[in-house]
Amino acid sequence: MQNDTDKQADGEEPTSAPEPDKLTTAQPADEEEAAATEEPEATEEPGAGGDEAEAETDAGDQAATERADEAEPEPEAEAETKAEEDAIAADLARARAEAESYLDDLRRLQADFDNYRKRTLREQTARTASASQALVARLLPVLDNFELAVSAAEQSRDFDRMLKGVEMVLGALREVLEGEGLVKIEAEGKPFDPERHEAVIAVEQEGGEPGMVVDIVRAGYELGGKVLRPAMVKVAK
């Protein structure tokens, strides 16, 4: 400050200090020069950038194509799937046809069995009726003899002749029944057999062994080897 005062006193103009605006504007210029100097190093060649962009585009197209190929089924796979479906449908149709055939066979078999059952029942009924007719036809003469014996007894009142007639009728009746397979069960003097005898009373019998049949209350019969009616007997105790 003193120097400036002295220079003013000597008639010299004082040197002015640099203006702030000029200093501020100078700095950006230097920065622009530095950016211009560094810019070629950071920039890339146009050709290299285009190749990379094209490569990325090609990779994207290839990926899209692969996804499209994966999304769309191949013709061979479609043909195999269709062939499998046709085979399954054919097997199903064949199984249904076999099931229908088996069902028809079962229905025919059931109808045949029903017809056989009805026919067998009719035949059994017819055989029973025929057997009954044959037996009744053989018993008719016995009935006739009974009627004759009763008529003769009413007219003559002869006991001996009536007894003789009844005995004749009884013999004829036994002959008919024995012809049908009826057999009288032997019981008197035989050991008691619970399958063929029916004990109605136990009696004291002198000289008799316990468990022996001593008397017959009602005769028993067998038909065809089977007990038709057990004999009612008295058994010694």
BAMILO-925327 format. One record per residue: x, y, z of N, C-alpha, C in turn; residue in three letters. Coordinates in Angstrom, 2 decimals, padded with zeros to 5 digits, always signed. Layout:
[node [X, Y, Z], [X, Y, Z], [X, Y, Z], "ALA"]
...
This chain:
[node [+000.82, -001.19, +000.00], [+000.00, +000.00, +000.00], [+000.85, +001.24, +000.00], "MET"]
[node [+001.92, +001.18, +000.64], [+002.83, +002.29, +000.67], [+003.47, +002.49, -000.67], "GLN"]
[node [+003.78, +001.42, -001.36], [+004.40, +001.54, -002.69], [+003.44, +002.15, -003.65], "ASN"]
[node [+002.18, +001.76, -003.53], [+001.18, +002.34, -004.43], [+001.02, +003.81, -004.16], "ASP"]
[node [+001.09, +004.20, -002.93], [+000.95, +005.61, -002.58], [+002.12, +006.41, -003.11], "THR"]
[node [+003.27, +005.70, -003.02], [+004.49, +006.39, -003.52], [+004.42, +006.52, -005.00], "ASP"]
[node [+003.93, +005.48, -005.68], [+003.85, +005.57, -007.13], [+002.84, +006.60, -007.54], "LYS"]
[node [+001.75, +006.73, -006.79], [+000.79, +007.77, -007.10], [+001.39, +009.14, -006.87], "GLN"]
[node [+002.17, +009.17, -005.89], [+002.81, +010.47, -005.62], [+003.77, +010.81, -006.70], "ALA"]
[node [+004.48, +009.84, -007.28], [+005.44, +010.08, -008.33], [+004.78, +010.28, -009.65], "ASP"]
[node [+003.52, +010.12, -009.73], [+002.78, +010.32, -010.99], [+002.64, +009.08, -011.83], "GLY"]
[node [+002.96, +007.90, -011.31], [+002.78, +006.63, -012.02], [+001.45, +006.02, -011.66], "GLU"]
[node [+000.93, +005.34, -012.60], [-000.35, +004.65, -012.35], [-000.09, +003.34, -011.64], "GLU"]
[node [-000.84, +003.06, -010.71], [-000.64, +001.80, -009.96], [-001.06, +000.59, -010.80], "PRO"]
[node [-000.32, -000.47, -010.65], [-000.63, -001.73, -011.39], [-001.86, -002.38, -010.75], "THR"]
[node [-002.85, -002.61, -011.58], [-004.11, -003.16, -011.04], [-004.00, -004.66, -010.87], "SER"]
[node [-004.66, -005.20, -009.89], [-004.66, -006.67, -009.63], [-005.51, -007.38, -010.67], "ALA"]
[node [-005.19, -008.60, -011.00], [-006.00, -009.34, -012.01], [-007.45, -009.51, -011.55], "PRO"]
[node [-008.34, -009.41, -012.54], [-009.76, -009.48, -012.23], [-010.16, -010.91, -011.98], "GLU"]
[node [-011.02, -011.03, -011.07], [-011.45, -012.42, -010.73], [-012.13, -013.10, -011.88], "PRO"]
[node [-012.85, -012.39, -012.71], [-013.59, -013.04, -013.80], [-012.67, -013.65, -014.79], "ASP"]
[node [-011.55, -012.98, -015.10], [-010.62, -013.53, -016.06], [-009.97, -014.79, -015.56], "LYS"]
[node [-009.67, -014.85, -014.29], [-009.07, -016.07, -013.74], [-010.06, -017.22, -013.79], "LEU"]
[node [-011.30, -016.90, -013.51], [-012.31, -017.96, -013.50], [-012.55, -018.50, -014.87], "THR"]
[node [-012.54, -017.64, -015.87], [-012.77, -018.09, -017.25], [-011.59, -018.80, -017.79], "THR"]
[node [-010.43, -018.59, -017.31], [-009.22, -019.25, -017.80], [-009.20, -020.69, -017.37], "ALA"]
[node [-009.69, -020.99, -016.21], [-009.67, -022.37, -015.72], [-010.51, -023.29, -016.57], "GLN"]
[node [-011.71, -022.92, -016.98], [-012.47, -023.81, -017.86], [-011.78, -024.07, -019.16], "PRO"]
[node [-011.08, -023.12, -019.67], [-010.36, -023.36, -020.93], [-009.34, -024.43, -020.75], "ALA"]
[node [-008.61, -024.34, -019.62], [-007.62, -025.39, -019.38], [-008.30, -026.75, -019.24], "ASP"]
[node [-009.47, -026.81, -018.58], [-010.17, -028.08, -018.42], [-010.66, -028.62, -019.74], "GLU"]
[node [-011.13, -027.75, -020.66], [-011.55, -028.20, -021.98], [-010.40, -028.76, -022.75], "GLU"]
[node [-009.21, -028.09, -022.65], [-008.04, -028.64, -023.32], [-007.68, -029.99, -022.79], "GLU"]
[node [-007.78, -030.19, -021.45], [-007.44, -031.50, -020.87], [-008.43, -032.57, -021.29], "ALA"]
[node [-009.73, -032.20, -021.35], [-010.74, -033.16, -021.79], [-010.56, -033.53, -023.23], "ALA"]
[node [-010.16, -032.50, -024.06], [-009.91, -032.77, -025.49], [-008.73, -033.68, -025.66], "ALA"]
[node [-007.72, -033.50, -024.80], [-006.52, -034.33, -024.89], [-006.82, -035.75, -024.48], "THR"]
[node [-007.67, -035.94, -023.45], [-007.97, -037.29, -022.96], [-009.05, -037.98, -023.76], "GLU"]
[node [-009.87, -037.28, -024.53], [-011.03, -037.87, -025.22], [-010.66, -038.92, -026.24], "GLU"]
[node [-009.65, -038.79, -027.04], [-009.33, -039.87, -028.01], [-008.99, -041.17, -027.33], "PRO"]
[node [-008.39, -041.11, -026.12], [-008.04, -042.36, -025.45], [-009.28, -043.10, -024.99], "GLU"]
[node [-010.36, -042.39, -024.57], [-011.56, -043.04, -024.04], [-012.49, -043.54, -025.13], "ALA"]
[node [-012.45, -042.91, -026.29], [-013.36, -043.30, -027.38], [-012.90, -044.58, -028.02], "THR"]
[node [-013.86, -045.34, -028.56], [-013.56, -046.59, -029.24], [-013.83, -046.44, -030.71], "GLU"]
[node [-013.25, -047.29, -031.44], [-013.42, -047.23, -032.88], [-014.84, -047.61, -033.25], "GLU"]
[node [-015.41, -046.93, -034.22], [-016.80, -047.23, -034.61], [-016.98, -048.65, -035.08], "PRO"]
[node [-016.00, -049.19, -035.74], [-016.13, -050.55, -036.27], [-016.25, -051.57, -035.17], "GLY"]
[node [-015.48, -051.48, -034.11], [-015.53, -052.46, -033.00], [-016.86, -052.42, -032.29], "ALA"]
[node [-017.39, -051.27, -032.03], [-018.69, -051.17, -031.35], [-019.80, -051.76, -032.19], "GLY"]
[node [-019.77, -051.59, -033.47], [-020.81, -052.15, -034.34], [-020.76, -053.66, -034.37], "GLY"]
[node [-019.55, -054.24, -034.36], [-019.44, -055.71, -034.38], [-020.01, -056.31, -033.11], "ASP"]
[node [-019.71, -055.67, -031.95], [-020.23, -056.19, -030.70], [-021.76, -056.10, -030.67], "GLU"]
[node [-022.30, -054.99, -031.17], [-023.76, -054.84, -031.20], [-024.39, -055.88, -032.10], "ALA"]
[node [-023.73, -056.12, -033.27], [-024.25, -057.15, -034.17], [-024.17, -058.53, -033.52], "GLU"]
[node [-023.04, -058.78, -032.78], [-022.90, -060.07, -032.11], [-023.98, -060.27, -031.06], "ALA"]
[node [-024.26, -059.18, -030.29], [-025.32, -059.29, -029.29], [-026.67, -059.52, -029.95], "GLU"]
[node [-026.90, -058.85, -031.09], [-028.18, -059.04, -031.81], [-028.31, -060.47, -032.31], "THR"]
[node [-027.18, -060.99, -032.87], [-027.21, -062.38, -033.36], [-027.44, -063.36, -032.21], "ASP"]
[node [-026.80, -063.11, -031.05], [-027.00, -064.00, -029.90], [-028.44, -063.96, -029.44], "ALA"]
[node [-029.04, -062.78, -029.42], [-030.45, -062.67, -029.03], [-031.36, -063.39, -030.00], "GLY"]
[node [-031.08, -063.24, -031.31], [-031.90, -063.94, -032.31], [-031.76, -065.45, -032.16], "ASP"]
[node [-030.51, -065.92, -031.91], [-030.29, -067.35, -031.75], [-031.02, -067.90, -030.53], "GLN"]
[node [-030.96, -067.12, -029.42], [-031.67, -067.55, -028.21], [-033.17, -067.60, -028.44], "ALA"]
[node [-033.71, -066.60, -029.15], [-035.14, -066.60, -029.46], [-035.50, -067.78, -030.35], "ALA"]
[node [-034.61, -068.09, -031.32], [-034.87, -069.23, -032.21], [-034.86, -070.53, -031.41], "THR"]
[node [-033.88, -070.66, -030.48], [-033.83, -071.88, -029.66], [-035.09, -072.01, -028.82], "GLU"]
[node [-035.54, -070.89, -028.22], [-036.76, -070.95, -027.43], [-037.96, -071.32, -028.28], "ARG"]
[node [-037.99, -070.79, -029.50], [-039.09, -071.13, -030.40], [-039.05, -072.61, -030.77], "ALA"]
[node [-037.80, -073.11, -030.98], [-037.66, -074.54, -031.31], [-038.10, -075.40, -030.14], "ASP"]
[node [-037.73, -074.97, -028.90], [-038.16, -075.73, -027.73], [-039.67, -075.65, -027.54], "GLU"]
[node [-040.25, -074.50, -027.83], [-041.70, -074.34, -027.63], [-042.49, -075.15, -028.64], "ALA"]
[node [-042.01, -075.19, -029.88], [-042.73, -075.94, -030.92], [-042.28, -077.39, -030.92], "GLU"]
[node [-043.18, -078.38, -030.74], [-042.77, -079.80, -030.75], [-042.32, -080.23, -032.13], "PRO"]
[node [-041.38, -081.13, -032.11], [-040.85, -081.64, -033.38], [-041.88, -082.54, -034.06], "GLU"]
[node [-041.88, -082.62, -035.35], [-042.83, -083.48, -036.07], [-042.71, -084.94, -035.67], "PRO"]
[node [-041.49, -085.40, -035.43], [-041.32, -086.80, -035.04], [-041.96, -087.08, -033.69], "GLU"]
[node [-041.78, -086.14, -032.74], [-042.39, -086.31, -031.42], [-043.91, -086.32, -031.52], "ALA"]
[node [-044.44, -085.43, -032.37], [-045.89, -085.41, -032.56], [-046.37, -086.73, -033.16], "GLU"]
[node [-045.62, -087.25, -034.12], [-046.02, -088.51, -034.75], [-045.98, -089.66, -033.74], "ALA"]
[node [-044.93, -089.69, -032.89], [-044.85, -090.75, -031.88], [-046.00, -090.65, -030.88], "GLU"]
[node [-046.28, -089.41, -030.46], [-047.40, -089.22, -029.51], [-048.72, -089.67, -030.12], "THR"]
[node [-048.94, -089.30, -031.37], [-050.18, -089.70, -032.03], [-050.26, -091.21, -032.19], "LYS"]
[node [-049.10, -091.83, -032.51], [-049.09, -093.29, -032.66], [-049.41, -093.97, -031.32], "ALA"]
[node [-048.85, -093.44, -030.23], [-049.15, -094.01, -028.91], [-050.64, -093.84, -028.58], "GLU"]
[node [-051.17, -092.67, -028.87], [-052.60, -092.45, -028.59], [-053.47, -093.39, -029.42], "GLU"]
[node [-053.08, -093.59, -030.70], [-053.86, -094.52, -031.54], [-053.77, -095.94, -031.01], "ASP"]
[node [-052.57, -096.33, -030.54], [-052.41, -097.68, -029.99], [-053.25, -097.86, -028.73], "ALA"]
[node [-053.25, -096.84, -027.86], [-054.06, -096.92, -026.64], [-055.54, -097.01, -026.98], "ILE"]
[node [-055.97, -096.20, -027.96], [-057.37, -096.24, -028.37], [-057.74, -097.60, -028.94], "ALA"]
[node [-056.82, -098.18, -029.73], [-057.09, -099.50, -030.30], [-057.18, -100.56, -029.20], "ALA"]
[node [-056.27, -100.49, -028.23], [-056.32, -101.45, -027.11], [-057.61, -101.30, -026.32], "ASP"]
[node [-058.01, -100.07, -026.09], [-059.25, -099.82, -025.35], [-060.46, -100.36, -026.10], "LEU"]
[node [-060.49, -100.13, -027.42], [-061.60, -100.65, -028.22], [-061.62, -102.17, -028.21], "ALA"]
[node [-060.44, -102.80, -028.30], [-060.37, -104.26, -028.27], [-060.82, -104.80, -026.91], "ARG"]
[node [-060.39, -104.12, -025.82], [-060.82, -104.55, -024.48], [-062.33, -104.42, -024.32], "ALA"]
[node [-062.88, -103.34, -024.83], [-064.33, -103.17, -024.74], [-065.07, -104.25, -025.54], "ARG"]
[node [-064.53, -104.57, -026.71], [-065.16, -105.61, -027.52], [-065.11, -106.96, -026.81], "ALA"]
[node [-063.96, -107.27, -026.17], [-063.85, -108.53, -025.43], [-064.81, -108.54, -024.23], "GLU"]
[node [-064.92, -107.40, -023.54], [-065.84, -107.33, -022.40], [-067.29, -107.54, -022.86], "ALA"]
[node [-067.66, -106.96, -023.98], [-069.01, -107.16, -024.50], [-069.24, -108.61, -024.89], "GLU"]
[node [-068.20, -109.23, -025.46], [-068.32, -110.64, -025.83], [-068.49, -111.53, -024.60], "SER"]
[node [-067.67, -111.26, -023.57], [-067.80, -112.03, -022.33], [-069.17, -111.81, -021.68], "TYR"]
[node [-069.65, -110.58, -021.72], [-070.96, -110.30, -021.14], [-072.07, -111.03, -021.90], "LEU"]
[node [-071.96, -111.08, -023.22], [-072.96, -111.82, -024.01], [-072.90, -113.32, -023.68], "ASP"]
[node [-071.67, -113.84, -023.55], [-071.54, -115.27, -023.19], [-072.15, -115.53, -021.82], "ASP"]
[node [-071.89, -114.63, -020.88], [-072.45, -114.81, -019.54], [-073.97, -114.76, -019.57], "LEU"]
[node [-074.52, -113.86, -020.35], [-075.97, -113.78, -020.44], [-076.56, -115.04, -021.07], "ARG"]
[node [-075.91, -115.54, -022.11], [-076.40, -116.78, -022.73], [-076.29, -117.95, -021.76], "ARG"]
[node [-075.16, -117.99, -021.02], [-074.99, -119.07, -020.05], [-076.05, -118.99, -018.96], "LEU"]
[node [-076.35, -117.79, -018.49], [-077.38, -117.62, -017.48], [-078.75, -118.04, -018.01], "GLN"]
[node [-079.04, -117.66, -019.25], [-080.32, -118.06, -019.84], [-080.38, -119.59, -019.99], "ALA"]
[node [-079.27, -120.20, -020.42], [-079.26, -121.66, -020.56], [-079.45, -122.34, -019.20], "ASP"]
[node [-078.79, -121.78, -018.17], [-078.94, -122.38, -016.84], [-080.38, -122.25, -016.34], "PHE"]
[node [-081.00, -121.10, -016.57], [-082.39, -120.93, -016.16], [-083.30, -121.93, -016.89], "ASP"]
[node [-083.05, -122.09, -018.17], [-083.86, -123.06, -018.94], [-083.63, -124.48, -018.43], "ASN"]
[node [-082.36, -124.80, -018.13], [-082.05, -126.15, -017.62], [-082.74, -126.38, -016.27], "TYR"]
[node [-082.68, -125.37, -015.39], [-083.32, -125.50, -014.08], [-084.82, -125.71, -014.23], "ARG"]
[node [-085.45, -124.94, -015.09], [-086.90, -125.09, -015.29], [-087.22, -126.45, -015.91], "LYS"]
[node [-086.40, -126.86, -016.86], [-086.65, -128.16, -017.51], [-086.47, -129.29, -016.52], "ARG"]
[node [-085.42, -129.21, -015.68], [-085.19, -130.25, -014.68], [-086.34, -130.31, -013.67], "THR"]
[node [-086.82, -129.14, -013.27], [-087.95, -129.11, -012.34], [-089.19, -129.74, -012.96], "LEU"]
[node [-089.42, -129.43, -014.23], [-090.58, -130.05, -014.90], [-090.41, -131.56, -015.01], "ARG"]
[node [-089.19, -132.00, -015.32], [-088.96, -133.44, -015.44], [-089.13, -134.14, -014.10], "GLU"]
[node [-088.61, -133.54, -013.03], [-088.78, -134.14, -011.71], [-090.25, -134.22, -011.32], "GLN"]
[node [-090.96, -133.15, -011.60], [-092.40, -133.17, -011.30], [-093.11, -134.25, -012.10], "THR"]
[node [-092.71, -134.36, -013.36], [-093.35, -135.38, -014.21], [-093.01, -136.78, -013.72], "ALA"]
[node [-091.74, -137.01, -013.31], [-091.36, -138.33, -012.81], [-092.11, -138.66, -011.52], "ARG"]
[node [-092.24, -137.66, -010.64], [-092.96, -137.90, -009.40], [-094.42, -138.25, -009.66], "THR"]
[node [-095.00, -137.49, -010.58], [-096.40, -137.77, -010.93], [-096.54, -139.15, -011.57], "ALA"]
[node [-095.58, -139.49, -012.41], [-095.63, -140.80, -013.06], [-095.47, -141.93, -012.03], "SER"]
[node [-094.55, -141.75, -011.08], [-094.36, -142.75, -010.04], [-095.60, -142.89, -009.18], "ALA"]
[node [-096.19, -141.77, -008.85], [-097.42, -141.82, -008.05], [-098.53, -142.53, -008.81], "SER"]
[node [-098.63, -142.24, -010.09], [-099.65, -142.90, -010.90], [-099.43, -144.41, -010.95], "GLN"]
[node [-098.15, -144.80, -011.11], [-097.86, -146.23, -011.16], [-098.20, -146.91, -009.84], "ALA"]
[node [-097.86, -146.25, -008.71], [-098.16, -146.85, -007.41], [-099.66, -146.94, -007.16], "LEU"]
[node [-100.36, -145.86, -007.50], [-101.81, -145.88, -007.31], [-102.45, -146.94, -008.20], "VAL"]
[node [-101.92, -147.08, -009.40], [-102.47, -148.09, -010.30], [-102.28, -149.49, -009.74], "ALA"]
[node [-101.16, -149.75, -009.07], [-100.93, -151.06, -008.48], [-101.75, -151.27, -007.20], "ARG"]
[node [-102.15, -150.18, -006.55], [-102.95, -150.30, -005.33], [-104.46, -150.44, -005.62], "LEU"]
[node [-104.84, -150.13, -006.82], [-106.26, -150.23, -007.15], [-106.82, -151.66, -006.95], "LEU"]
[node [-106.09, -152.70, -007.36], [-106.62, -154.05, -007.09], [-106.78, -154.33, -005.59], "PRO"]
[node [-105.88, -153.81, -004.78], [-106.00, -153.99, -003.33], [-107.28, -153.32, -002.84], "VAL"]
[node [-107.56, -152.14, -003.34], [-108.78, -151.44, -002.97], [-110.01, -152.24, -003.40], "LEU"]
[node [-109.93, -152.79, -004.58], [-111.05, -153.62, -005.04], [-111.28, -154.81, -004.12], "ASP"]
[node [-110.20, -155.46, -003.71], [-110.34, -156.62, -002.82], [-110.91, -156.22, -001.47], "ASN"]
[node [-110.52, -155.06, -000.97], [-111.11, -154.59, +000.29], [-112.61, -154.38, +000.14], "PHE"]
[node [-113.02, -153.78, -000.93], [-114.45, -153.53, -001.15], [-115.22, -154.86, -001.24], "GLU"]
[node [-114.63, -155.85, -001.92], [-115.28, -157.16, -002.02], [-115.39, -157.83, -000.65], "LEU"]
[node [-114.31, -157.73, +000.15], [-114.33, -158.35, +001.48], [-115.39, -157.71, +002.37], "ALA"]
[node [-115.51, -156.41, +002.33], [-116.51, -155.73, +003.14], [-117.92, -156.09, +002.66], "VAL"]
[node [-118.10, -156.14, +001.35], [-119.41, -156.48, +000.80], [-119.82, -157.90, +001.17], "SER"]
[node [-118.84, -158.80, +001.10], [-119.16, -160.20, +001.46], [-119.46, -160.33, +002.94], "ALA"]
[node [-118.74, -159.60, +003.79], [-119.01, -159.66, +005.23], [-120.38, -159.11, +005.55], "ALA"]
[node [-120.81, -158.08, +004.84], [-122.14, -157.52, +005.08], [-123.25, -158.49, +004.67], "GLU"]
[node [-123.02, -159.23, +003.63], [-124.05, -160.14, +003.14], [-124.12, -161.43, +003.97], "GLN"]
[node [-123.01, -162.03, +004.22], [-123.02, -163.35, +004.86], [-122.85, -163.29, +006.37], "SER"]
[node [-122.23, -162.27, +006.85], [-121.92, -162.17, +008.26], [-121.08, -163.35, +008.73], "ARG"]
[node [-120.27, -163.85, +007.81], [-119.41, -165.00, +008.12], [-118.03, -164.44, +008.49], "ASP"]
[node [-117.69, -164.68, +009.75], [-116.43, -164.12, +010.24], [-115.23, -164.78, +009.57], "PHE"]
[node [-115.28, -166.10, +009.40], [-114.14, -166.81, +008.81], [-113.88, -166.33, +007.39], "ASP"]
[node [-114.91, -166.20, +006.59], [-114.73, -165.74, +005.23], [-114.22, -164.28, +005.20], "ARG"]
[node [-114.71, -163.48, +006.11], [-114.25, -162.09, +006.15], [-112.78, -162.02, +006.53], "MET"]
[node [-112.39, -162.87, +007.50], [-110.99, -162.89, +007.90], [-110.11, -163.36, +006.76], "LEU"]
[node [-110.55, -164.35, +006.05], [-109.78, -164.85, +004.93], [-109.64, -163.77, +003.85], "LYS"]
[node [-110.70, -163.05, +003.59], [-110.64, -161.97, +002.59], [-109.70, -160.85, +003.00], "GLY"]
[node [-109.73, -160.50, +004.28], [-108.83, -159.43, +004.76], [-107.38, -159.87, +004.65], "VAL"]
[node [-107.13, -161.14, +004.97], [-105.76, -161.64, +004.85], [-105.28, -161.62, +003.40], "GLU"]
[node [-106.17, -161.92, +002.48], [-105.81, -161.87, +001.06], [-105.48, -160.42, +000.64], "MET"]
[node [-106.30, -159.49, +001.10], [-106.05, -158.08, +000.76], [-104.73, -157.61, +001.36], "VAL"]
[node [-104.48, -158.03, +002.60], [-103.23, -157.64, +003.24], [-102.02, -158.19, +002.49], "LEU"]
[node [-102.10, -159.43, +002.04], [-101.00, -160.01, +001.28], [-100.78, -159.26, -000.03], "GLY"]
[node [-101.87, -158.89, -000.70], [-101.73, -158.14, -001.96], [-101.10, -156.77, -001.72], "ALA"]
[node [-101.51, -156.14, -000.63], [-100.95, -154.82, -000.32], [-099.45, -154.91, -000.02], "LEU"]
[node [-099.08, -155.92, +000.73], [-097.65, -156.09, +001.02], [-096.86, -156.37, -000.26], "ARG"]
[node [-097.43, -157.13, -001.12], [-096.75, -157.44, -002.37], [-096.50, -156.16, -003.19], "GLU"]
[node [-097.48, -155.30, -003.24], [-097.31, -154.04, -003.98], [-096.24, -153.17, -003.35], "VAL"]
[node [-096.28, -153.04, -002.04], [-095.31, -152.17, -001.37], [-093.89, -152.74, -001.43], "LEU"]
[node [-093.79, -154.04, -001.32], [-092.46, -154.64, -001.44], [-091.91, -154.47, -002.86], "GLU"]
[node [-092.81, -154.46, -003.82], [-092.38, -154.20, -005.20], [-091.84, -152.78, -005.38], "GLY"]
[node [-092.27, -151.89, -004.53], [-091.76, -150.51, -004.59], [-090.49, -150.32, -003.77], "GLU"]
[node [-090.01, -151.42, -003.13], [-088.78, -151.33, -002.34], [-088.98, -151.22, -000.86], "GLY"]
[node [-090.18, -151.42, -000.39], [-090.46, -151.32, +001.03], [-090.05, -152.61, +001.73], "LEU"]
[node [-089.30, -152.48, +002.83], [-088.82, -153.64, +003.58], [-089.16, -153.42, +005.06], "VAL"]
[node [-089.68, -154.47, +005.70], [-090.03, -154.38, +007.11], [-088.77, -154.54, +007.96], "LYS"]
[node [-088.62, -153.70, +008.98], [-087.45, -153.76, +009.85], [-087.64, -154.88, +010.87], "ILE"]
[node [-086.66, -155.75, +010.96], [-086.69, -156.82, +011.95], [-086.24, -156.26, +013.29], "GLU"]
[node [-087.02, -156.49, +014.31], [-086.71, -155.89, +015.61], [-086.79, -156.90, +016.76], "ALA"]
[node [-087.79, -157.78, +016.80], [-087.98, -158.66, +017.95], [-086.83, -159.65, +018.06], "GLU"]
[node [-086.26, -159.71, +019.27], [-085.14, -160.60, +019.53], [-083.81, -160.04, +019.06], "GLY"]
[node [-083.79, -158.81, +018.59], [-082.55, -158.18, +018.10], [-082.07, -157.15, +019.13], "LYS"]
[node [-080.76, -156.89, +019.14], [-080.26, -155.83, +020.03], [-080.85, -154.47, +019.62], "PRO"]
[node [-081.06, -153.67, +020.62], [-081.67, -152.36, +020.35], [-080.71, -151.51, +019.52], "PHE"]
[node [-081.22, -150.96, +018.41], [-080.45, -150.10, +017.51], [-081.16, -148.75, +017.46], "ASP"]
[node [-080.57, -147.70, +018.03], [-081.27, -146.40, +018.06], [-081.52, -145.81, +016.68], "PRO"]
[node [-080.78, -146.26, +015.67], [-080.98, -145.72, +014.32], [-082.17, -146.37, +013.62], "GLU"]
[node [-082.54, -147.60, +014.09], [-083.65, -148.30, +013.43], [-084.82, -148.59, +014.36], "ARG"]
[node [-084.56, -148.43, +015.67], [-085.59, -148.73, +016.66], [-085.89, -147.49, +017.50], "HIS"]
[node [-087.08, -147.46, +017.98], [-087.51, -146.39, +018.89], [-088.10, -147.04, +020.13], "GLU"]
[node [-087.40, -146.92, +021.26], [-087.85, -147.54, +022.52], [-088.95, -146.70, +023.15], "ALA"]
[node [-090.06, -147.37, +023.45], [-091.18, -146.67, +024.07], [-091.32, -147.04, +025.55], "VAL"]
[node [-090.74, -148.19, +025.91], [-090.84, -148.62, +027.30], [-089.76, -149.66, +027.58], "ILE"]
[node [-089.29, -149.67, +028.81], [-088.33, -150.68, +029.25], [-089.05, -151.61, +030.22], "ALA"]
[node [-088.95, -152.93, +030.00], [-089.71, -153.91, +030.77], [-088.75, -154.92, +031.38], "VAL"]
[node [-089.24, -155.54, +032.44], [-088.51, -156.64, +033.07], [-088.78, -157.91, +032.27], "GLU"]
[node [-087.74, -158.60, +031.89], [-087.88, -159.82, +031.11], [-087.02, -160.91, +031.74], "GLN"]
[node [-087.69, -161.96, +032.20], [-086.95, -163.07, +032.80], [-086.19, -163.83, +031.73], "GLU"]
[node [-084.93, -163.99, +031.98], [-084.10, -164.71, +031.03], [-083.69, -163.88, +029.84], "GLY"]
[node [-084.15, -162.66, +029.78], [-083.77, -161.80, +028.65], [-082.56, -160.94, +028.98], "GLY"]
[node [-081.76, -160.69, +027.98], [-080.57, -159.86, +028.18], [-080.97, -158.38, +028.13], "GLU"]
[node [-080.40, -157.61, +028.99], [-080.72, -156.17, +028.94], [-080.32, -155.57, +027.58], "PRO"]
[node [-081.17, -154.70, +027.09], [-080.89, -154.04, +025.81], [-081.42, -154.79, +024.61], "GLY"]
[node [-082.11, -155.88, +024.83], [-082.69, -156.65, +023.72], [-084.15, -156.24, +023.54], "MET"]
[node [-084.59, -156.25, +022.27], [-085.98, -155.93, +021.94], [-086.83, -157.15, +022.26], "VAL"]
[node [-087.85, -156.99, +023.11], [-088.69, -158.11, +023.53], [-090.06, -158.09, +022.86], "VAL"]
[node [-090.46, -156.95, +022.31], [-091.79, -156.89, +021.69], [-091.83, -155.68, +020.74], "ASP"]
[node [-092.71, -155.77, +019.72], [-092.86, -154.69, +018.74], [-094.23, -154.04, +018.95], "ILE"]
[node [-094.25, -152.78, +019.17], [-095.49, -152.01, +019.33], [-096.02, -151.57, +017.98], "VAL"]
[node [-095.12, -151.13, +017.11], [-095.51, -150.73, +015.76], [-094.37, -151.07, +014.82], "ARG"]
[node [-094.69, -151.66, +013.69], [-093.66, -152.10, +012.75], [-092.96, -150.90, +012.12], "ALA"]
[node [-091.68, -151.11, +011.83], [-090.90, -150.08, +011.13], [-090.54, -150.56, +009.73], "GLY"]
[node [-090.23, -149.61, +008.84], [-089.98, -149.96, +007.44], [-088.79, -149.16, +006.90], "TYR"]
[node [-088.14, -149.79, +005.93], [-087.06, -149.15, +005.18], [-087.46, -149.09, +003.71], "GLU"]
[node [-087.05, -148.02, +003.07], [-087.35, -147.86, +001.65], [-086.06, -147.46, +000.93], "LEU"]
[node [-085.63, -148.33, +000.06], [-084.40, -148.06, -000.69], [-083.16, -148.03, +000.18], "GLY"]
[node [-083.14, -148.84, +001.26], [-081.98, -148.87, +002.14], [-081.97, -147.79, +003.21], "GLY"]
[node [-082.96, -146.92, +003.23], [-083.04, -145.86, +004.23], [-084.25, -146.09, +005.13], "LYS"]
[node [-084.08, -145.70, +006.40], [-085.16, -145.90, +007.37], [-086.30, -144.94, +007.02], "VAL"]
[node [-087.43, -145.52, +006.65], [-088.60, -144.71, +006.37], [-089.35, -144.39, +007.66], "LEU"]
[node [-089.39, -145.37, +008.53], [-090.01, -145.19, +009.84], [-089.42, -146.19, +010.81], "ARG"]
[node [-088.86, -145.72, +011.96], [-088.28, -146.66, +012.91], [-089.37, -147.49, +013.59], "PRO"]
[node [-088.96, -148.68, +014.04], [-089.90, -149.57, +014.71], [-090.03, -149.17, +016.18], "ALA"]
[node [-091.27, -149.09, +016.65], [-091.52, -148.80, +018.07], [-091.48, -150.13, +018.83], "MET"]
[node [-090.59, -150.21, +019.83], [-090.35, -151.51, +020.47], [-090.30, -151.36, +021.98], "VAL"]
[node [-090.39, -152.55, +022.66], [-090.18, -152.65, +024.10], [-088.80, -153.26, +024.30], "LYS"]
[node [-088.05, -152.70, +025.24], [-086.67, -153.12, +025.45], [-086.53, -153.67, +026.86], "VAL"]
[node [-085.78, -154.81, +026.97], [-085.55, -155.41, +028.28], [-084.52, -154.57, +029.04], "ALA"]
[node [-084.77, -154.49, +030.33], [-083.81, -153.74, +031.18], [-083.16, -154.64, +032.21], "LYS"]
